[in-house]
């Protein structure tokens, strides 16, 4: 991972922490819990994904699903389609 992306990720993390710590709504909710006699600790987990964009994504072929739809027709998948399906643990027959 390049240094600039690391900086940006750190900046994002700092912005999220700052937003949470300055939130009046969160402070009020925590205050209510404390007033009810409980100690509070807050642990949040965020999953942030990054994908490098391709310079020129290839458009997928248009799919028509009307009365004349050919059930045996082959679909053309873009690289983004493949990435998305792989993330869902789905493979396609024509995956390259």
N, C-alpha and C positions, 0 to 999 in steps of 0.2 A: 504494500500500500504506500502511495507516495506521501511525502511530508505535508503537502498542501491539504490533501484529504484528511490526514490526521488532525491538522489544525482546525479544519472545518467541523470535524466530528467533535472535537473538544469544545469548540464554540457552541455547537448545538447542545451538548450536554450541559454546559454552563447556563445557556439560555433556559433550558427546561428546569434546572435546579432553581434558578432565579425566579422563574414564573411561579413555581410551587411555593417557594419561601415567602414571596410577596403577596400571595393570594389571600385576600380577606376571607373569602368563603372557606378555604381550607383551615385558616386560623380559627374561624368561628366554630367549625365542626370539631376540631381538636379541642378547643376550649370547652365545648359542651360535654365531650367525653370525659375530660379531666374533672369538670364540675360534678360529673356523675360518680366520681370516685375511682376512675381508672387511669393508669399510666398509659401513654400512647407512644408507639413507635411506628414509623411509616417507612415501608420498603416498597419501592416501585421498580419494576423491571420494564425496560423498553427494548424492543427489538427494532433496529433500524437497518434496512438493507440498502445496498448500493449496487447498481449495475452500470457499467460503462456504456454510454450510448454509442451506437454505431453511427458512422458518418452519414450513410444513406440507406436507411431501412427500406427493404423491398416491400412494396404493397402486396397484400394477399389478394388472390383472385376473388371476385365477387361471387357469393353463393346465393342462389335463388332456390327457395324452398316452396315452390308453388305446385300446381297440378302437374307441370311438366318436369319436375325435379327428377333427375336421373340418380337413383339410389346407388348405382355402381360408379358414379363419378369420383375421380380422385380430387382431393383437396390439396391446395398448395399452401404450405405453412411457412410463415416468416421465422426468422431466428428468434424473434421475441415470443412468438407462439410456442416454439420449442422450449424456451427458457421457462415460460409460465407453466407449461404442462409438466416439465421435469420437476419444478418446484412442488407440484401436486402429486408427484410420483406417477405420472401418466406418460406412456411412450406412444409414439405413432409408428406406423409401418414404414413410412418414408423418411424417418428421421436420419439426418446426415451428420 
